[in-house]
């Protein structure tokens, strides 16, 4: 039985954040994601999840700089100290929320220095939080120009180099489509590393049953490979969250 998590950064945005938990439960989700929860109380967020019987599945690290700075900088050679300080804040949030995964964002960076910094920071984070599930996600360079981790093969190489049991891959179907043009082929190449999945339609990043993303074929691939993890619904509703949830009961 698949486990679907509503990404509350994208879904039910007509409601205040804390009210989105109940809306997600009523819609049929059993888990939630929230990319940057840091403006709210971890205690209030945990209570909202627990009250509605929802697992808190994912948050991003590090906390964003809402004044216009980067929202990720794990690969930035000049910001390692800041990454490590901010990662500790993320870890406290994740522990308070009992979050299943922490997504570490590489940020915008290029070159050998960025590659080495990313590996060093990931190795440090894995050692700092040995009981946490840390994941990295390739993001396409059209939507995220200059983002360091923009290739699945690079992500696999980084994970192999770090060699930590608590580091894995986050597989976003939209980014896989944009990067490779072959979502299922990309899944099959990297399935052994994948700890978390996110789905959305392509193009436009709307509902996952729209556009040229074959949701049924992808779900079959996950079943055939015995994937047991969460599937996050991370998309922008085309015309309201509830109006676009016809895909959810089908799976």
VENDA-V615923 format. One record per residue. SS is DSSP state (@ for helix, = for strand, . for the rest). PHI is phi in whole degrees, -180 to 180 (NA if undefined). PSI is psi in whole degrees, -180 to 180 (999 if undefined). Layout:
BEGIN
SS,PHI,PSI / SS,PHI,PSI
END
This chain:
BEGIN
.,NA,123 / .,-69,149 / =,-112,115 / =,-107,134 / =,-115,133 / =,-83,126 / =,-82,107 / .,-78,-5 / .,-74,-28 / .,-107,-35 / .,-101,151 / .,60,33 / .,-74,-6 / .,-73,-9 / .,-112,155 / .,-59,154 / @,-55,-47 / @,-66,-24 / @,-81,-15 / @,-69,-24 / @,-63,-49 / @,-63,-41 / @,-61,-39 / @,-65,-43 / @,-62,-46 / @,-64,-30 / @,-77,-16 / .,114,3 / .,-79,151 / .,-115,-1 / =,-147,168 / =,-139,153 / =,-119,151 / .,-147,114 / .,-66,-48 / .,-132,87 / .,-87,8 / .,-73,-13 / .,-83,-6 / .,-114,164 / .,-74,129 / @,-60,-34 / @,-65,-44 / @,-66,-40 / @,-65,-44 / @,-62,-40 / @,-65,-41 / @,-63,-40 / @,-68,-46 / @,-67,-42 / @,-59,-34 / .,-99,8 / .,64,34 / .,-108,139 / =,-81,138 / =,-90,112 / =,-94,-39 / =,-153,141 / =,-142,162 / =,-98,153 / =,-132,145 / .,-87,174 / .,-56,147 / .,-79,159 / .,-100,100 / .,-75,0 / .,-88,9 / .,115,-4 / .,-80,178 / .,-66,148 / .,-95,2 / .,-159,140 / .,-153,30 / .,-67,-20 / .,-104,6 / .,-85,114 / .,-60,-23 / .,-95,1 / .,-123,24 / @,-63,-41 / @,-62,-43 / @,-66,-42 / @,-57,-46 / @,-69,-38 / @,-66,-45 / @,-72,-31 / @,-62,-38 / @,-62,-36 / @,-66,-44 / @,-58,-42 / @,-62,-40 / @,-63,-42 / @,-62,-48 / @,-61,-40 / @,-68,-40 / @,-65,-32 / @,-91,-7 / .,55,43 / .,-69,141 / .,-75,-38 / =,-139,148 / =,-118,119 / =,-89,117 / =,-94,120 / .,-92,132 / .,-72,-36 / .,81,-175 / =,-89,118 / .,-169,160 / .,-147,159 / @,93,179 / @,-62,-39 / @,-62,-40 / @,-66,-42 / @,-60,-49 / @,-66,-40 / @,-64,-42 / @,-60,-47 / @,-64,-44 / @,-63,-44 / @,-68,-37 / @,-66,-42 / @,-62,-41 / @,-63,-46 / @,-63,-40 / @,-63,-38 / @,-74,-34 / @,-69,-33 / .,-131,68 / .,-66,-20 / .,-96,-1 / .,-96,148 / .,-91,112 / =,-104,137 / =,-135,151 / =,-122,150 / .,-133,118 / .,-65,136 / .,-126,138 / .,-70,146 / .,-78,-10 / .,-74,-46 / .,-81,-28 / .,-128,73 / .,-58,132 / .,83,-2 / =,-63,129 / .,-63,-49 / .,-88,86 / .,-120,22 / .,-150,134 / @,-71,-36 / @,-65,-38 / @,-63,-43 / @,-60,-43 / @,-64,-39 / @,-66,-41 / @,-64,-46 / @,-61,-42 / @,-65,-38 / @,-69,-44 / @,-64,-44 / .,66,28 / .,-99,138 / .,-67,-19 / .,-99,17 / =,-116,127 / =,-142,-168 / =,-110,137 / =,-100,127 / =,-110,110 / =,-103,119 / @,-62,-35 / @,-66,-48 / @,-66,-38 / @,-61,-39 / @,-64,-46 / @,-69,-35 / @,-81,-42 / @,-114,-24 / .,75,4 / .,-144,85 / @,-63,-49 / @,-68,-40 / @,-62,-40 / @,-65,-43 / @,-58,-48 / @,-64,-34 / @,-70,-30 / @,-122,10 / @,-56,-35 / @,-64,-22 / @,-97,-10 / =,-83,126 / =,-107,-22 / =,-150,144 / =,-124,143 / =,-128,145 / =,-127,150 / .,-168,162 / .,-76,166 / =,-143,134 / .,-81,176 / .,94,-14 / .,52,47 / .,-101,-156 / .,-52,143 / .,-70,-11 / .,-98,17 / .,-119,158 / =,79,-153 / .,-101,15 / .,-86,123 / .,-89,92 / @,-62,-43 / @,-62,-44 / @,-66,-38 / @,-67,-43 / @,-63,-37 / @,-63,-39 / @,-63,-41 / @,-63,-43 / @,-65,-43 / @,-63,-34 / .,-87,-1 / .,72,29 / .,-65,128 / .,-113,0 / .,-83,-174 / =,-79,155 / =,-124,112 / =,-90,131 / =,-88,95 / .,-116,89 / .,-152,163 / .,-94,114 / .,-57,138 / .,-72,-33 / .,-153,54 / .,95,141 / .,-61,-53 / @,-64,-35 / @,-66,-23 / @,-106,14 / @,-94,17 / @,-62,-22 / @,-73,-26 / @,-67,-47 / @,-70,-15 / @,-70,-18 / .,-122,999
END
